[in-house]
Amino acid sequence: MTQQHHKIKQQILELHVSSDLKSFELQNKISALYRSKIIPLIEAYCNRLSNPDCIHRIDSLEIDLGEIEISSLEVDFVQKVADNLYEQLSQKLAPISAPPNNSSIPIERTKSSQPISPIEANFELFRYFLEMGRLPWWREALNPREFEQLFNKLIAESPQKTKSLLQNSLKQEKFVPRILYQFSEPMLMNLLELIAPAWHPIVRAYLRDINILAPHIQSWRGITPHQLRQAIWRGILLQISLNPRTDTVLQGNLFYLAAQFKIDARSLFKELQITIQDLIRERVDFASELPQKITTISQEIIHEEIVFPTFSEKEISKNIEHLINALGNIKNLDANSKNLFSLALEIDSILSQIKSSSPKDTDREPSIQTILNPLLERVSALTTAIAKREAIPSVERIETIVRDLKSIYRKVTRTDKAPQSQTLIEFNTPQDSYMSSKDTEDIYIQNSGLVLLWPFLNRFFETLGLVESSQFIAPQTAYQSVLLLQYLADNSVDTLEYLLPLNKILCGIDLTEPVEAYLDISEIEKDECNALLSATIQNWSALKNTSIDGFRQAFLQRSGILRSHHGDWLLQIEHQTHDILLDRLPWSIRVIKLPWMKRVLYTEW
């Protein structure tokens, strides 16, 4: 028989008592009764009445127990709950059925739950994670292996729906990084096979050959395997969404890598050609058509016939449009706005995407990159000033930049090129979205104890060169800090994003902002993390000789609920018996506001 799991988001017991009763004692008595008698009763009734192969959802269930005498509280309270609960659950979980054939009387129904299948729930969970970067409240945890299994199951059981979701996600600016950061290599290959099956064998062979070539390419020295993988896959996903032709996969991706890492494309192709020839002489076999493609491209370069892929300019035009909109939003904010730093981060992210997708100088006159570079430097200086809280740029300064950007946008999107619309994939956009409710939902976390470290974080980040003058020096240092906080909490360097909401809040990052899953941590950073944890233990004398791992498990890795609270954040932390030591904590954790945080964080522990 299928094991059943039942989740209740919120339970409220409302009592009205006469003034002469000792309400605190009564509250404790009712709470004890509820835990010992009512919760097992709910579990038993849900098991009995629900279909184990379906998922039932009940928005709310209210029971009025009427009056209960204090003298018979233990018996009457439990009995009345049992009677009323069974009746209401029976109605809520009753299957929808037609009236008997011999009956002409319509059936009046209370609102019953509409059961959904496990695969529908898994799809909802997956979509929610792609959009929000976290799990819905009814799913407590998901390790990387379970995430991969869930994805593969969706492909097997609901391929068209999953394909449509992924295709739409590739059109969304924030979703592509999340896919890159959170998907393992096998998951990305399965994604490719689902949405562009003709690409799958080409990319698989190409990745194998790149792994052979990478150690020999001087142009890629200093680029880690992880960085190279991210860039390759970002280029592949970009090509799929803009130009799905299979005959340009390899050369298109190599041009993208050259732009991403600011390498001269001609030099890269020449080096690749020489390296491939050397390896072939050493009897190295290549699985892809890379040797032939490199030879063809090299010949085109010699004859000055090389044409850069059009997807770069398409990407530029899209991001310039986003940049113009973001700069326009800054004009409407004042210097104290909470959204100002967030906009600066957004603009920096757009700048990075423009730079990575811009073609290098060619003989075409004049190149987009030549015009863009000075303008991008002006925008970068503007966002740096905002990030450091130096000054809000004047409206005139912003309008000048926007005017120049619009001029470039018209150049990039000029209509004298051959139409490309017939080569684009048509994506279906889901009608519903979770984004509008992002700040109203409870967020369940497992690292609430990180708030204990807050007085030390500014100095910690400054020591590591991530913060200067109490502000993160760049968006990437803020993202690095998010992952370092998780390393402090559980010693992990590979983390699914859903674990990081509190980390993002403590680092002033929007909750929906994608963050890397992998922390490339140095020995210096490890030493500083251990030093911070040791200092926390030493300054909290009640912990005495507690080890770092013991401190992590006892306090940092603690469940909690984050919720929006009058425009700020409230964190309610699960209580455990050894929390009596919190009475001897030398610093307050009730109100937390680091210089770069957008909102105050209030805690209840």
Secondary structure as UniProt FT lines:
FT   TURN            19..20
FT   HELIX           23..33
FT   HELIX           34..38
FT   HELIX           39..49
FT   TURN            52..53
FT   HELIX           70..72
FT   HELIX           73..93
FT   TURN            101..102
FT   HELIX           118..132
FT   TURN            137..138
FT   HELIX           144..157
FT   HELIX           159..169
FT   TURN            170..171
FT   TURN            173..174
FT   HELIX           175..182
FT   HELIX           185..195
FT   TURN            197..198
FT   HELIX           199..213
FT   HELIX           214..216
FT   HELIX           218..220
FT   TURN            221..222
FT   HELIX           225..242
FT   HELIX           246..248
FT   HELIX           249..260
FT   TURN            261..262
FT   HELIX           265..281
FT   TURN            282..283
FT   HELIX           290..302
FT   TURN            303..304
FT   HELIX           310..331
FT   TURN            335..336
FT   HELIX           339..357
FT   HELIX           368..387
FT   TURN            388..389
FT   HELIX           395..412
FT   TURN            415..416
FT   HELIX           421..423
FT   HELIX           435..437
FT   TURN            438..440
FT   STRAND          443..445
FT   HELIX           448..453
FT   HELIX           454..463
FT   TURN            464..465
FT   STRAND          467..468
FT   TURN            469..470
FT   STRAND          471..472
FT   HELIX           475..490
FT   HELIX           497..499
FT   HELIX           501..506
FT   TURN            507..508
FT   TURN            511..512
FT   HELIX           523..539
FT   HELIX           541..543
FT   TURN            544..545
FT   HELIX           548..551
FT   HELIX           552..556
FT   STRAND          560..565
FT   TURN            566..567
FT   STRAND          568..573
FT   HELIX           577..584
FT   STRAND          591..592
FT   TURN            595..596
FT   STRAND          601..604
//
